[in-house]
């Protein structure tokens, strides 16, 4: 599932507007909108600040290739 889909689904499941979510997470409304629109340039710490409200966080995983 994409981050944009996850956030929108969680927000709606919790009956929050984008503005309410931004206020609860302590981030700007613009960031919430950008995430839901799948914008690719954003600050990971701010994204995790929002995701923490839903018991989730964005992490990095390294793909392995056949060479190593």
N, CA, C and O atoms as a Maestro MAE file, in Angstrom:
{
 s_m_m2io_version
 :::
 2.0.0
}

f_m_ct {
 s_m_title
 :::
 protein
 m_atom[272] {
  # First column is atom index #
  i_m_mmod_type
  r_m_x_coord
  r_m_y_coord
  r_m_z_coord
  i_m_residue_number
  s_m_chain_name
  s_m_pdb_residue_name
  s_m_pdb_atom_name
  i_m_atomic_number
  :::
  1 25 0.851 -1.177 0.000 1 A "UNK " " N  " 7
  2 3 0.000 0.000 0.000 1 A "UNK " " CA " 6
  3 2 0.895 1.238 0.000 1 A "UNK " " C  " 6
  4 15 1.897 1.287 0.714 1 A "UNK " " O  " 8
  5 25 0.541 2.199 -0.775 2 A "UNK " " N  " 7
  6 3 1.286 3.455 -0.825 2 A "UNK " " CA " 6
  7 2 1.004 4.282 0.424 2 A "UNK " " C  " 6
  8 15 -0.063 4.190 1.032 2 A "UNK " " O  " 8
  9 25 1.991 5.085 0.782 3 A "UNK " " N  " 7
  10 3 1.849 5.976 1.933 3 A "UNK " " CA " 6
  11 2 0.623 6.868 1.770 3 A "UNK " " C  " 6
  12 15 -0.133 7.066 2.720 3 A "UNK " " O  " 8
  13 25 0.429 7.397 0.586 4 A "UNK " " N  " 7
  14 3 -0.711 8.297 0.346 4 A "UNK " " CA " 6
  15 2 -2.039 7.589 0.619 4 A "UNK " " C  " 6
  16 15 -2.947 8.171 1.212 4 A "UNK " " O  " 8
  17 25 -2.146 6.346 0.188 5 A "UNK " " N  " 7
  18 3 -3.373 5.573 0.413 5 A "UNK " " CA " 6
  19 2 -3.563 5.262 1.891 5 A "UNK " " C  " 6
  20 15 -4.665 5.377 2.427 5 A "UNK " " O  " 8
  21 25 -2.466 4.863 2.544 6 A "UNK " " N  " 7
  22 3 -2.534 4.528 3.962 6 A "UNK " " CA " 6
  23 2 -3.008 5.715 4.785 6 A "UNK " " C  " 6
  24 15 -3.915 5.592 5.608 6 A "UNK " " O  " 8
  25 25 -2.384 6.865 4.554 7 A "UNK " " N  " 7
  26 3 -2.721 8.040 5.344 7 A "UNK " " CA " 6
  27 2 -4.179 8.450 5.134 7 A "UNK " " C  " 6
  28 15 -4.900 8.724 6.094 7 A "UNK " " O  " 8
  29 25 -4.592 8.488 3.899 8 A "UNK " " N  " 7
  30 3 -5.969 8.890 3.607 8 A "UNK " " CA " 6
  31 2 -6.964 7.920 4.246 8 A "UNK " " C  " 6
  32 15 -7.969 8.342 4.818 8 A "UNK " " O  " 8
  33 25 -6.681 6.626 4.147 9 A "UNK " " N  " 7
  34 3 -7.567 5.619 4.723 9 A "UNK " " CA " 6
  35 2 -7.630 5.756 6.250 9 A "UNK " " C  " 6
  36 15 -8.714 5.717 6.832 9 A "UNK " " O  " 8
  37 25 -6.481 5.916 6.890 10 A "UNK " " N  " 7
  38 3 -6.451 6.064 8.344 10 A "UNK " " CA " 6
  39 2 -7.163 7.335 8.788 10 A "UNK " " C  " 6
  40 15 -7.892 7.336 9.779 10 A "UNK " " O  " 8
  41 25 -6.944 8.409 8.048 11 A "UNK " " N  " 7
  42 3 -7.587 9.684 8.381 11 A "UNK " " CA " 6
  43 2 -9.100 9.534 8.312 11 A "UNK " " C  " 6
  44 15 -9.816 9.973 9.212 11 A "UNK " " O  " 8
  45 25 -9.581 8.916 7.249 12 A "UNK " " N  " 7
  46 3 -11.033 8.756 7.089 12 A "UNK " " CA " 6
  47 2 -11.603 7.779 8.110 12 A "UNK " " C  " 6
  48 15 -12.699 7.994 8.627 12 A "UNK " " O  " 8
  49 25 -10.863 6.699 8.407 13 A "UNK " " N  " 7
  50 3 -11.322 5.740 9.420 13 A "UNK " " CA " 6
  51 2 -11.474 6.406 10.782 13 A "UNK " " C  " 6
  52 15 -12.324 6.019 11.584 13 A "UNK " " O  " 8
  53 25 -10.643 7.407 11.033 14 A "UNK " " N  " 7
  54 3 -10.691 8.136 12.302 14 A "UNK " " CA " 6
  55 2 -11.551 9.399 12.222 14 A "UNK " " C  " 6
  56 15 -11.566 10.221 13.137 14 A "UNK " " O  " 8
  57 25 -12.262 9.528 11.109 15 A "UNK " " N  " 7
  58 3 -13.190 10.642 10.895 15 A "UNK " " CA " 6
  59 2 -12.534 12.004 11.102 15 A "UNK " " C  " 6
  60 15 -13.084 12.879 11.772 15 A "UNK " " O  " 8
  61 25 -11.340 12.167 10.510 16 A "UNK " " N  " 7
  62 3 -10.600 13.421 10.608 16 A "UNK " " CA " 6
  63 2 -10.548 14.106 9.254 16 A "UNK " " C  " 6
  64 15 -10.413 13.450 8.221 16 A "UNK " " O  " 8
  65 25 -10.656 15.415 9.261 17 A "UNK " " N  " 7
  66 3 -10.392 16.176 8.046 17 A "UNK " " CA " 6
  67 2 -8.877 16.304 7.923 17 A "UNK " " C  " 6
  68 15 -8.145 16.000 8.864 17 A "UNK " " O  " 8
  69 25 -8.417 16.750 6.776 18 A "UNK " " N  " 7
  70 3 -6.986 16.982 6.616 18 A "UNK " " CA " 6
  71 2 -6.502 18.016 7.625 18 A "UNK " " C  " 6
  72 15 -5.425 17.872 8.205 18 A "UNK " " O  " 8
  73 25 -7.285 19.036 7.828 19 A "UNK " " N  " 7
  74 3 -6.913 20.091 8.775 19 A "UNK " " CA " 6
  75 2 -6.844 19.559 10.205 19 A "UNK " " C  " 6
  76 15 -5.919 19.892 10.946 19 A "UNK " " O  " 8
  77 25 -7.809 18.742 10.592 20 A "UNK " " N  " 7
  78 3 -7.800 18.167 11.938 20 A "UNK " " CA " 6
  79 2 -6.577 17.266 12.147 20 A "UNK " " C  " 6
  80 15 -5.946 17.290 13.205 20 A "UNK " " O  " 8
  81 25 -6.258 16.481 11.129 21 A "UNK " " N  " 7
  82 3 -5.094 15.609 11.215 21 A "UNK " " CA " 6
  83 2 -3.815 16.426 11.371 21 A "UNK " " C  " 6
  84 15 -2.967 16.110 12.206 21 A "UNK " " O  " 8
  85 25 -3.684 17.458 10.581 22 A "UNK " " N  " 7
  86 3 -2.504 18.323 10.661 22 A "UNK " " CA " 6
  87 2 -2.375 18.916 12.059 22 A "UNK " " C  " 6
  88 15 -1.280 18.937 12.621 22 A "UNK " " O  " 8
  89 25 -3.470 19.395 12.624 23 A "UNK " " N  " 7
  90 3 -3.448 19.980 13.968 23 A "UNK " " CA " 6
  91 2 -3.066 18.954 15.025 23 A "UNK " " C  " 6
  92 15 -2.255 19.241 15.906 23 A "UNK " " O  " 8
  93 25 -3.651 17.748 14.943 24 A "UNK " " N  " 7
  94 3 -3.344 16.705 15.923 24 A "UNK " " CA " 6
  95 2 -1.890 16.264 15.846 24 A "UNK " " C  " 6
  96 15 -1.268 15.964 16.866 24 A "UNK " " O  " 8
  97 25 -1.352 16.226 14.631 25 A "UNK " " N  " 7
  98 3 0.026 15.770 14.435 25 A "UNK " " CA " 6
  99 2 1.041 16.885 14.657 25 A "UNK " " C  " 6
  100 15 2.235 16.620 14.795 25 A "UNK " " O  " 8
  101 25 0.578 18.116 14.692 26 A "UNK " " N  " 7
  102 3 1.486 19.242 14.878 26 A "UNK " " CA " 6
  103 2 2.293 19.570 13.632 26 A "UNK " " C  " 6
  104 15 3.441 20.006 13.717 26 A "UNK " " O  " 8
  105 25 1.682 19.355 12.480 27 A "UNK " " N  " 7
  106 3 2.336 19.668 11.201 27 A "UNK " " CA " 6
  107 2 1.415 20.575 10.395 27 A "UNK " " C  " 6
  108 15 0.269 20.811 10.776 27 A "UNK " " O  " 8
  109 25 1.921 21.072 9.295 28 A "UNK " " N  " 7
  110 3 1.121 21.950 8.464 28 A "UNK " " CA " 6
  111 2 0.126 21.200 7.586 28 A "UNK " " C  " 6
  112 15 0.363 20.061 7.184 28 A "UNK " " O  " 8
  113 25 -0.973 21.852 7.302 29 A "UNK " " N  " 7
  114 3 -1.995 21.291 6.426 29 A "UNK " " CA " 6
  115 2 -1.401 20.957 5.057 29 A "UNK " " C  " 6
  116 15 -1.753 19.948 4.446 29 A "UNK " " O  " 8
  117 25 -0.515 21.800 4.593 30 A "UNK " " N  " 7
  118 3 0.102 21.576 3.278 30 A "UNK " " CA " 6
  119 2 0.811 20.225 3.219 30 A "UNK " " C  " 6
  120 15 0.728 19.533 2.205 30 A "UNK " " O  " 8
  121 25 1.501 19.841 4.284 31 A "UNK " " N  " 7
  122 3 2.195 18.558 4.303 31 A "UNK " " CA " 6
  123 2 1.209 17.403 4.185 31 A "UNK " " C  " 6
  124 15 1.436 16.470 3.415 31 A "UNK " " O  " 8
  125 25 0.131 17.460 4.933 32 A "UNK " " N  " 7
  126 3 -0.880 16.400 4.862 32 A "UNK " " CA " 6
  127 2 -1.412 16.291 3.432 32 A "UNK " " C  " 6
  128 15 -1.545 15.189 2.899 32 A "UNK " " O  " 8
  129 25 -1.707 17.410 2.828 33 A "UNK " " N  " 7
  130 3 -2.210 17.394 1.450 33 A "UNK " " CA " 6
  131 2 -1.187 16.810 0.486 33 A "UNK " " C  " 6
  132 15 -1.535 16.032 -0.402 33 A "UNK " " O  " 8
  133 25 0.079 17.189 0.665 34 A "UNK " " N  " 7
  134 3 1.132 16.696 -0.228 34 A "UNK " " CA " 6
  135 2 1.315 15.190 -0.092 34 A "UNK " " C  " 6
  136 15 1.532 14.500 -1.088 34 A "UNK " " O  " 8
  137 25 1.231 14.681 1.118 35 A "UNK " " N  " 7
  138 3 1.360 13.234 1.304 35 A "UNK " " CA " 6
  139 2 0.199 12.519 0.618 35 A "UNK " " C  " 6
  140 15 0.412 11.550 -0.111 35 A "UNK " " O  " 8
  141 25 -1.013 12.985 0.845 36 A "UNK " " N  " 7
  142 3 -2.183 12.338 0.247 36 A "UNK " " CA " 6
  143 2 -2.185 12.453 -1.272 36 A "UNK " " C  " 6
  144 15 -2.808 11.638 -1.953 36 A "UNK " " O  " 8
  145 25 -1.499 13.451 -1.806 37 A "UNK " " N  " 7
  146 3 -1.398 13.606 -3.258 37 A "UNK " " CA " 6
  147 2 -0.174 12.873 -3.806 37 A "UNK " " C  " 6
  148 15 0.134 12.974 -4.993 37 A "UNK " " O  " 8
  149 25 0.521 12.134 -2.938 38 A "UNK " " N  " 7
  150 3 1.671 11.321 -3.310 38 A "UNK " " CA " 6
  151 2 2.852 12.140 -3.810 38 A "UNK " " C  " 6
  152 15 3.617 11.675 -4.654 38 A "UNK " " O  " 8
  153 25 3.003 13.352 -3.298 39 A "UNK " " N  " 7
  154 3 4.163 14.173 -3.646 39 A "UNK " " CA " 6
  155 2 5.413 13.501 -3.085 39 A "UNK " " C  " 6
  156 15 5.410 13.014 -1.955 39 A "UNK " " O  " 8
  157 25 6.463 13.479 -3.868 40 A "UNK " " N  " 7
  158 3 7.631 12.692 -3.489 40 A "UNK " " CA " 6
  159 2 8.671 13.449 -2.682 40 A "UNK " " C  " 6
  160 15 9.556 12.820 -2.101 40 A "UNK " " O  " 8
  161 25 8.604 14.757 -2.621 41 A "UNK " " N  " 7
  162 3 9.609 15.502 -1.859 41 A "UNK " " CA " 6
  163 2 8.998 15.999 -0.562 41 A "UNK " " C  " 6
  164 15 8.202 16.938 -0.552 41 A "UNK " " O  " 8
  165 25 9.386 15.348 0.545 42 A "UNK " " N  " 7
  166 3 8.894 15.755 1.855 42 A "UNK " " CA " 6
  167 2 9.870 15.305 2.923 42 A "UNK " " C  " 6
  168 15 10.740 14.474 2.662 42 A "UNK " " O  " 8
  169 25 9.735 15.837 4.104 43 A "UNK " " N  " 7
  170 3 10.630 15.504 5.200 43 A "UNK " " CA " 6
  171 2 10.123 14.262 5.933 43 A "UNK " " C  " 6
  172 15 8.992 14.230 6.418 43 A "UNK " " O  " 8
  173 25 10.977 13.247 6.004 44 A "UNK " " N  " 7
  174 3 10.582 11.982 6.618 44 A "UNK " " CA " 6
  175 2 10.213 12.154 8.088 44 A "UNK " " C  " 6
  176 15 9.279 11.507 8.562 44 A "UNK " " O  " 8
  177 25 10.923 13.009 8.817 45 A "UNK " " N  " 7
  178 3 10.593 13.195 10.231 45 A "UNK " " CA " 6
  179 2 9.179 13.742 10.406 45 A "UNK " " C  " 6
  180 15 8.475 13.364 11.342 45 A "UNK " " O  " 8
  181 25 8.769 14.621 9.514 46 A "UNK " " N  " 7
  182 3 7.410 15.166 9.585 46 A "UNK " " CA " 6
  183 2 6.373 14.110 9.205 46 A "UNK " " C  " 6
  184 15 5.297 14.040 9.800 46 A "UNK " " O  " 8
  185 25 6.706 13.295 8.214 47 A "UNK " " N  " 7
  186 3 5.809 12.199 7.821 47 A "UNK " " CA " 6
  187 2 5.627 11.264 9.014 47 A "UNK " " C  " 6
  188 15 4.500 10.883 9.331 47 A "UNK " " O  " 8
  189 25 6.718 10.892 9.678 48 A "UNK " " N  " 7
  190 3 6.621 10.000 10.838 48 A "UNK " " CA " 6
  191 2 5.875 10.632 11.998 48 A "UNK " " C  " 6
  192 15 5.251 9.929 12.793 48 A "UNK " " O  " 8
  193 25 5.932 11.941 12.101 49 A "UNK " " N  " 7
  194 3 5.171 12.645 13.139 49 A "UNK " " CA " 6
  195 2 3.675 12.404 12.941 49 A "UNK " " C  " 6
  196 15 2.935 12.221 13.908 49 A "UNK " " O  " 8
  197 25 3.244 12.407 11.703 50 A "UNK " " N  " 7
  198 3 1.836 12.147 11.388 50 A "UNK " " CA " 6
  199 2 1.510 10.669 11.591 50 A "UNK " " C  " 6
  200 15 0.516 10.331 12.233 50 A "UNK " " O  " 8
  201 25 2.350 9.789 11.041 51 A "UNK " " N  " 7
  202 3 2.089 8.354 11.116 51 A "UNK " " CA " 6
  203 2 2.053 7.844 12.550 51 A "UNK " " C  " 6
  204 15 1.373 6.858 12.837 51 A "UNK " " O  " 8
  205 25 2.769 8.498 13.449 52 A "UNK " " N  " 7
  206 3 2.791 8.087 14.853 52 A "UNK " " CA " 6
  207 2 1.396 8.102 15.460 52 A "UNK " " C  " 6
  208 15 1.114 7.329 16.376 52 A "UNK " " O  " 8
  209 25 0.526 8.963 14.970 53 A "UNK " " N  " 7
  210 3 -0.852 9.014 15.479 53 A "UNK " " CA " 6
  211 2 -1.601 7.711 15.229 53 A "UNK " " C  " 6
  212 15 -2.558 7.388 15.933 53 A "UNK " " O  " 8
  213 25 -1.156 6.965 14.217 54 A "UNK " " N  " 7
  214 3 -1.816 5.716 13.846 54 A "UNK " " CA " 6
  215 2 -0.963 4.496 14.176 54 A "UNK " " C  " 6
  216 15 -1.223 3.398 13.683 54 A "UNK " " O  " 8
  217 25 0.056 4.691 15.010 55 A "UNK " " N  " 7
  218 3 0.909 3.589 15.429 55 A "UNK " " CA " 6
  219 2 1.777 3.043 14.312 55 A "UNK " " C  " 6
  220 15 2.081 1.850 14.289 55 A "UNK " " O  " 8
  221 25 2.179 3.899 13.388 56 A "UNK " " N  " 7
  222 3 2.986 3.462 12.250 56 A "UNK " " CA " 6
  223 2 4.154 4.413 12.047 56 A "UNK " " C  " 6
  224 15 4.157 5.529 12.568 56 A "UNK " " O  " 8
  225 25 5.141 3.967 11.293 57 A "UNK " " N  " 7
  226 3 6.245 4.837 10.923 57 A "UNK " " CA " 6
  227 2 6.791 4.389 9.575 57 A "UNK " " C  " 6
  228 15 6.667 3.226 9.190 57 A "UNK " " O  " 8
  229 25 7.384 5.317 8.882 58 A "UNK " " N  " 7
  230 3 8.002 5.058 7.591 58 A "UNK " " CA " 6
  231 2 9.445 4.661 7.852 58 A "UNK " " C  " 6
  232 15 10.168 5.356 8.567 58 A "UNK " " O  " 8
  233 25 9.859 3.549 7.276 59 A "UNK " " N  " 7
  234 3 11.220 3.079 7.482 59 A "UNK " " CA " 6
  235 2 11.889 2.825 6.139 59 A "UNK " " C  " 6
  236 15 11.245 2.813 5.090 59 A "UNK " " O  " 8
  237 25 13.173 2.627 6.203 60 A "UNK " " N  " 7
  238 3 13.947 2.331 5.004 60 A "UNK " " CA " 6
  239 2 14.338 0.866 5.044 60 A "UNK " " C  " 6
  240 15 14.792 0.365 6.073 60 A "UNK " " O  " 8
  241 25 14.166 0.190 3.940 61 A "UNK " " N  " 7
  242 3 14.651 -1.177 3.834 61 A "UNK " " CA " 6
  243 2 15.518 -1.264 2.589 61 A "UNK " " C  " 6
  244 15 15.216 -0.654 1.563 61 A "UNK " " O  " 8
  245 25 16.578 -2.015 2.688 62 A "UNK " " N  " 7
  246 3 17.506 -2.139 1.582 62 A "UNK " " CA " 6
  247 2 17.196 -3.394 0.777 62 A "UNK " " C  " 6
  248 15 17.057 -4.484 1.331 62 A "UNK " " O  " 8
  249 25 17.092 -3.227 -0.506 63 A "UNK " " N  " 7
  250 3 16.878 -4.365 -1.388 63 A "UNK " " CA " 6
  251 2 18.213 -5.058 -1.613 63 A "UNK " " C  " 6
  252 15 19.252 -4.413 -1.753 63 A "UNK " " O  " 8
  253 25 18.164 -6.347 -1.642 64 A "UNK " " N  " 7
  254 3 19.390 -7.091 -1.933 64 A "UNK " " CA " 6
  255 2 19.343 -7.542 -3.376 64 A "UNK " " C  " 6
  256 15 18.286 -7.868 -3.916 64 A "UNK " " O  " 8
  257 25 20.505 -7.551 -3.982 65 A "UNK " " N  " 7
  258 3 20.565 -8.057 -5.357 65 A "UNK " " CA " 6
  259 2 21.327 -9.373 -5.352 65 A "UNK " " C  " 6
  260 15 21.813 -9.811 -4.309 65 A "UNK " " O  " 8
  261 25 21.426 -9.979 -6.469 66 A "UNK " " N  " 7
  262 3 22.075 -11.273 -6.584 66 A "UNK " " CA " 6
  263 2 23.573 -11.225 -6.379 66 A "UNK " " C  " 6
  264 15 24.216 -12.273 -6.329 66 A "UNK " " O  " 8
  265 25 24.155 -10.024 -6.257 67 A "UNK " " N  " 7
  266 3 25.605 -9.907 -6.140 67 A "UNK " " CA " 6
  267 2 26.105 -9.851 -4.701 67 A "UNK " " C  " 6
  268 15 27.317 -9.798 -4.487 67 A "UNK " " O  " 8
  269 25 25.231 -9.861 -3.719 68 A "UNK " " N  " 7
  270 3 25.814 -9.626 -2.439 68 A "UNK " " CA " 6
  271 2 25.148 -10.098 -1.266 68 A "UNK " " C  " 6
  272 15 25.640 -9.901 -0.155 68 A "UNK " " O  " 8
  :::
 }
 m_bond[271] {
  # First column is bond index #
  i_m_from
  i_m_to
  i_m_order
  :::
  1 1 2 1
  2 2 3 1
  3 3 4 2
  4 3 5 1
  5 5 6 1
  6 6 7 1
  7 7 8 2
  8 7 9 1
  9 9 10 1
  10 10 11 1
  11 11 12 2
  12 11 13 1
  13 13 14 1
  14 14 15 1
  15 15 16 2
  16 15 17 1
  17 17 18 1
  18 18 19 1
  19 19 20 2
  20 19 21 1
  21 21 22 1
  22 22 23 1
  23 23 24 2
  24 23 25 1
  25 25 26 1
  26 26 27 1
  27 27 28 2
  28 27 29 1
  29 29 30 1
  30 30 31 1
  31 31 32 2
  32 31 33 1
  33 33 34 1
  34 34 35 1
  35 35 36 2
  36 35 37 1
  37 37 38 1
  38 38 39 1
  39 39 40 2
  40 39 41 1
  41 41 42 1
  42 42 43 1
  43 43 44 2
  44 43 45 1
  45 45 46 1
  46 46 47 1
  47 47 48 2
  48 47 49 1
  49 49 50 1
  50 50 51 1
  51 51 52 2
  52 51 53 1
  53 53 54 1
  54 54 55 1
  55 55 56 2
  56 55 57 1
  57 57 58 1
  58 58 59 1
  59 59 60 2
  60 59 61 1
  61 61 62 1
  62 62 63 1
  63 63 64 2
  64 63 65 1
  65 65 66 1
  66 66 67 1
  67 67 68 2
  68 67 69 1
  69 69 70 1
  70 70 71 1
  71 71 72 2
  72 71 73 1
  73 73 74 1
  74 74 75 1
  75 75 76 2
  76 75 77 1
  77 77 78 1
  78 78 79 1
  79 79 80 2
  80 79 81 1
  81 81 82 1
  82 82 83 1
  83 83 84 2
  84 83 85 1
  85 85 86 1
  86 86 87 1
  87 87 88 2
  88 87 89 1
  89 89 90 1
  90 90 91 1
  91 91 92 2
  92 91 93 1
  93 93 94 1
  94 94 95 1
  95 95 96 2
  96 95 97 1
  97 97 98 1
  98 98 99 1
  99 99 100 2
  100 99 101 1
  101 101 102 1
  102 102 103 1
  103 103 104 2
  104 103 105 1
  105 105 106 1
  106 106 107 1
  107 107 108 2
  108 107 109 1
  109 109 110 1
  110 110 111 1
  111 111 112 2
  112 111 113 1
  113 113 114 1
  114 114 115 1
  115 115 116 2
  116 115 117 1
  117 117 118 1
  118 118 119 1
  119 119 120 2
  120 119 121 1
  121 121 122 1
  122 122 123 1
  123 123 124 2
  124 123 125 1
  125 125 126 1
  126 126 127 1
  127 127 128 2
  128 127 129 1
  129 129 130 1
  130 130 131 1
  131 131 132 2
  132 131 133 1
  133 133 134 1
  134 134 135 1
  135 135 136 2
  136 135 137 1
  137 137 138 1
  138 138 139 1
  139 139 140 2
  140 139 141 1
  141 141 142 1
  142 142 143 1
  143 143 144 2
  144 143 145 1
  145 145 146 1
  146 146 147 1
  147 147 148 2
  148 147 149 1
  149 149 150 1
  150 150 151 1
  151 151 152 2
  152 151 153 1
  153 153 154 1
  154 154 155 1
  155 155 156 2
  156 155 157 1
  157 157 158 1
  158 158 159 1
  159 159 160 2
  160 159 161 1
  161 161 162 1
  162 162 163 1
  163 163 164 2
  164 163 165 1
  165 165 166 1
  166 166 167 1
  167 167 168 2
  168 167 169 1
  169 169 170 1
  170 170 171 1
  171 171 172 2
  172 171 173 1
  173 173 174 1
  174 174 175 1
  175 175 176 2
  176 175 177 1
  177 177 178 1
  178 178 179 1
  179 179 180 2
  180 179 181 1
  181 181 182 1
  182 182 183 1
  183 183 184 2
  184 183 185 1
  185 185 186 1
  186 186 187 1
  187 187 188 2
  188 187 189 1
  189 189 190 1
  190 190 191 1
  191 191 192 2
  192 191 193 1
  193 193 194 1
  194 194 195 1
  195 195 196 2
  196 195 197 1
  197 197 198 1
  198 198 199 1
  199 199 200 2
  200 199 201 1
  201 201 202 1
  202 202 203 1
  203 203 204 2
  204 203 205 1
  205 205 206 1
  206 206 207 1
  207 207 208 2
  208 207 209 1
  209 209 210 1
  210 210 211 1
  211 211 212 2
  212 211 213 1
  213 213 214 1
  214 214 215 1
  215 215 216 2
  216 215 217 1
  217 217 218 1
  218 218 219 1
  219 219 220 2
  220 219 221 1
  221 221 222 1
  222 222 223 1
  223 223 224 2
  224 223 225 1
  225 225 226 1
  226 226 227 1
  227 227 228 2
  228 227 229 1
  229 229 230 1
  230 230 231 1
  231 231 232 2
  232 231 233 1
  233 233 234 1
  234 234 235 1
  235 235 236 2
  236 235 237 1
  237 237 238 1
  238 238 239 1
  239 239 240 2
  240 239 241 1
  241 241 242 1
  242 242 243 1
  243 243 244 2
  244 243 245 1
  245 245 246 1
  246 246 247 1
  247 247 248 2
  248 247 249 1
  249 249 250 1
  250 250 251 1
  251 251 252 2
  252 251 253 1
  253 253 254 1
  254 254 255 1
  255 255 256 2
  256 255 257 1
  257 257 258 1
  258 258 259 1
  259 259 260 2
  260 259 261 1
  261 261 262 1
  262 262 263 1
  263 263 264 2
  264 263 265 1
  265 265 266 1
  266 266 267 1
  267 267 268 2
  268 267 269 1
  269 269 270 1
  270 270 271 1
  271 271 272 2
  :::
 }
}
